[in-house]
Amino acid sequence: MSDKTRIAVVGATGAFGMKHLDGLANIDDAVVTVVSGTQQEKTQAVADQYGVPTAVVGLDAVLERDDVDAVILATPTGVHASQTQAVLAVGKHVQVEIPLADSLADAEATLAQAEASDRVVMVGHTRRFNPSHQLVHNRIAAGEFGVQQMDVQTYFFRRTNTNAKGEPRSWTDHLLWHHAAHTVDLFAYQAGKIVQANAIQGPIHPELGIAMDMSIQLKSESGAICTLSLSFNNEGPFGTFFRYIGDTATYIARYDDLFTGKEEQIDVSDVAVSMNGIELQDREFVAAIREGREPNSSIRQVIDCYRVLGALEEQLA
């Protein structure tokens, strides 16, 4: 292995592609050698901004390169599974942004290819890495806290097809396969395997063809329950807000920040080497490659999330 793990970021001009570039800039063992986008001019501008030597268009132009050890896919949901499989087929490590797929069949097919490979294959389930959720997880592991209930709100105001930067999007986001995936996986990570799941959804948007409101109930093998409310119709702060109700405490998590049930902020600055969940996610990816081990949030570890989503999709149909 070279002194640094050489990484290509595909989808580099999007909101999350740039978040990954910001995080990777702080990782000594990694270097971004290539960025890829859909338009050369925009991609070159990102390359110039981050000091990346090569800008290309499309994934194929990345796969053929010998200066790339690993690929981070920050691309549209609908191509996540096929692109992950394409990266594995040429023998490169891959981290794909959440969700792994937008169907259970594609998720299972990608798992099968990952298990047949000796490459590191990781899915960007960022909530596992946010310092706020890490602190709760550490206390659960130490036997200091047990989840009884999680109450989660995932709210956006997105009645048109726009991305996190407010720009027009060429593909349609999905409350179930993308936004619910964060909470379904996190609930299982914190409270145990999910044994019961139910869902209802509101009206289908006439142009986008998706439900703009959804409610999901989950129960884990520990007996803990989770209520998840999702909406693209909410006028207010963007994002997901988690309330952990437990046997010894109540916690409220907002991305990388954590509060008590009385809204007293908890210092999480010493939980990890960074306060940035995306950077911590990328650090795990690079470390797993260099140490030759399975990463936290490998496909094997998160596949049950997609099995639950597949079952919920059948209910909603």
Secondary structure, DSSP 8 states (H G I E B T S, - for coil): --SSEEEEEETTTSHHHHHHHHHHTT-TTEEEEEEEESSHHHHHHHHHHHT-SEEEESSHHHHT-SS-SEEEE---GGGHHHHHHHHHHTT-EEEEES-S-SSHHHHHHHHHHHHTS-S-EEEE-GGGTSHHHHHHHHHHHTTS--EEEEEEEEE-B-SSSB-TTS-B-SS---IIIIIIHHHHHHHHHHH--EEEEEEEE--B-TTT-SBSEEEEEEEETTS-EEEEEEESB--S--EEEEEEEESS-EEEEETTEEEETTS-EE--TTSSS-S-HHHHHHHHHHHHHHHTS--TTBHHHHHHHHHHHHHHHHHH-
